[in-house]
Amino acid sequence: MADKILVLGSSGQIGTDLVDSLREAYGNDNVIASDLKAPSAERLAQGPFEQLDALDDKKVFEVIKKHGINQVYHLVAMLSATAEKMPLRGWDLNMRSLFNFLELAREGHISKMYWPSSIAAFGPNTPVEATPQYTVMDPGTVYGISKLAGELWCDYYHKKYGCDLRGLRYPGLISWKTEPGGGTTDYAVDIFHKAAKGEDYHCFLSENRRLPMMYMPDAIKATIGIMEAPAEQVKIRTSYNVGAFSFTPRELSALIEKEVPGFQTFYDAVDSRDAIAAGWPQSIDDQRAKQDWGWQPDFSLEAMVKDMLANLKA
Ligand code: AKB
């Protein structure tokens, strides 16, 4: 029987690219996009869509049964900067939407689920260089606490009930199809939009704030890669570290300036997101993902910069 896949949060930064890639691999009709928001007419024409609140457990169950869903990519989350402004709503959304699907997995209604974690699950006492897979995790944000708790719950449901749950700790993600919303790493997308329009950028992180990042095609490769890996190769059921490259705003700005002469970044807009980023790793050790299920990124930092600008200018 063909896999039937539900992507929750399909209009978001990851969901937009992921639905396109999954539809190429599995066929349009086998990938059901879903989001709280109504889709664009273009998206609706591409394949099945369900307008769905991931907190509404009855509607979620109906959608799973209606389409005969067996795999779920659960991308619904309130990200770091927004969740700091509304901590209880952030916690409620991030955790209750996860539990709705963990329970469906426990009851045997879905056979496999992807739920992403983040570098935000680490904290100020985590080693910042080549952050190991297993290390101190003391997140200082609501989003980070929800990601660490969610990782542990996924591991618990796997060990206790045998549920097939898989996850990655995403670094900051850079993409051109959809802008991110509410994250701390979003500057690394905003800056390209300004550069492509010939405008200067006023950065909300300080110039030397180094963070691990990844280009979206690699994030999608990792996401589908871990979901398609044979179950016995997925040995970590909390979430795997994955990395690609790291840079500071100043280094990124200099690379963009090579492609867009005259481009400038100013650091007069630094805000509370800089303190969030200060508690996160600067680079990631992803040996376990490489060893266990063959993870390997394709894009270098320089190649990502060129590709982002080419796509945004097009
Ligand atoms: C955020 O900045 O909140 C996210 C993340 C690192 O998970 N992009």
Residues whose N, C-alpha, C, O or C-beta is under 5 A from the ligand:
A	BS01	AKB	L79 S80 A81 S118 I119 A120 Y170 P171 G172 L173 G182 G183 T184 T185 D186
